[in-house]
Amino acid sequence: MRPGVIAVVSLVSAVVGAAAVLVIGTATGIVDTDGTETVFLPTDTPDLTFDGATRNQPTARPLAGNGFDPARIYGARSAGVVTIHAFYEGNAEEQHASQGSGFVVSPQGVVLTSAHVITTAGESLVEKPKAANRVYVGFKDGDRVRAQIVGWDTFDDVGVLRLDPVAHALTPVPLGDSSSVVVGEPVAAMGSPFGNEDSLAVGVVSANARTIDALTSRYRVTDAIQTDAPITHGNSGGPLFDARGRVVGINAQIRTQSGESEGVGFAIPINAAKRSMRQLLASGRVAYGYVGVTTEDLTPSVARHLGYKVEVGAIVAEVREGSPGDRAGLRGGNGQETYNGQRISKGGDVIVAIDGHEVRSADDVVRSVAYRLPGQVVRMTVARDGRRAELRVKLGERPAMPDTGR
């Protein structure tokens, strides 16, 4: 991890990046496309496509048995966990390097890591990230090989590398399903904390479906996995394994008040990372759906106070002018007030369903929208003036940066 990367609100690196409870601004995003063209990927893009029609055929399988055996997980998986060394050209007298972790996911040489390990993402939320000039992958036996950067996703802090599969024997690790993670289950984190390569730490899932501040963008990350397994400098990009030795997350962030490597650890859910990887391997970039609204949670007590006829949903606090939500006719709030010690917006639509699936919170809007592709049309059911209305929203592409001008 680069020495100077420390997040504002004390996010110490092993740090992460992005989705958002807005689908603009404070929780989603807006702006600046830098003239890049939107890439529309087919919804049936095959999982982990590498070379044309070649598909990933991992050799690893889940470990048998129901017990949690860290020594067994280490023995079976550590050969697939790698150390990432990224070098950035400085001035004529110097160059600086960052060190993090990663893991091999295919025999074709694809490696997953964090975006902030292989780019300058997180050093500035204003400037466009720059890729490392040179990246090397270090293996358990001490050997290093050169790797190429395929691409990165600053929204979910995911980076993808590719190395020559004949340069070193590869031991891919299996990817699990982060949606099945439950609070209290044991997990094992592997990586190179503080440069101590090939290290193992264990703990439990402390919480799931967390929405947290990102390091690599001004959006927020939804569905992050919270763990008490120690995640420290250099662990960024390493795998978080479940009891059967399947990767359920990418170790990414520690939130601390001291500024030191102690606090609450978070991992990017592997399901989000798999989506990013598919797009990066297919086109070298990612595209997220975008509505252009800021939303807030509607709870039963707030609903009663504001006179809504529904008890839960996502209040539309703001609609960006000219955004997909604006064109579809979504209505934002007409003011704010303080109720039960929190600021709430009033007068806006309440999103209660998207494509027939119930929306119970602002995070649900992000889950339903962000991971769709630009150009897709969604049906939003909203509560308005005591009645329900259905709006068709053609999604745009999430801008690189949220618009801070309100």
C-alpha angles and dihedrals in degrees: 000000000000110000096233100050111110122147125234108246083042102282102164114205124275072085138164152221143222171331121113149224091227116059078216140015114002093016114014124015156246142196153037117055095177089224092292117153119241112248112214109205121196113255090232094059103150119247115267099353111187116163114017107291093352110120131201113269105183114200094208122090132192113278115254123243135048101251125099108241111171093185090055093047090050092049093049100040112026094088088064095052114089141186117239120215114190123186125201122195112240127178123315092281101047151020128194131218139203129208128205142138139266143164137231114246104176142027087239089072103260114155127191122212140140122292092231091058094061101029140038090255108140096030089089131009091200104050123067111257118254123216122237114263093226132016127190128189117216120205133207092260091059095254120133130204132186117255133194123226110240094184146290141237114217093186093065097018096240126149129189126204132182127205133182105272091213092056093075138359108267129214108189119204122222120251118227136199114273092193089071094055113119131196112264099026116130120251137184124215120203130189146092109296112192088351093303097136125211096022130159129206127177137202141124137276102268095187140342136210091039119167108215139172114267128231098205101046142014091252123090131246117238127201094021115168114237116209139173090214103117112262112185141161108311095024090093112119095019125124128265107211129202123219092277093054097255121138110246098167148007112243105238121147148025120198113209140165095206096056088236129108095275126097138063118344126213136192130199108245111253092228090064091044091052090054091051091047094051092054095042092051091047099046111355094249142062133235125202127193116251135196102173101231136120114223137191133196117268110209128184094257093048090046091054092046094050095040098243117161091221125066103210137024140092119300112219101229098174138006118203113233112254093010124132089259091052092050090049092054102252112162124220129208126283099217147335137249139178116255127168089353097305136095113248133182120230137198099032131119117274114224106218102166142014117202089344095307115122118251113209101166145013089262089060089061090055092047091051097044113026097061094050121090126257112263095036118123121227129190112230119196111205135184109229131166092346094308137086124246132184120220128187112221122192104209122233126202119275109250121236093249133027114247108252094189108096 
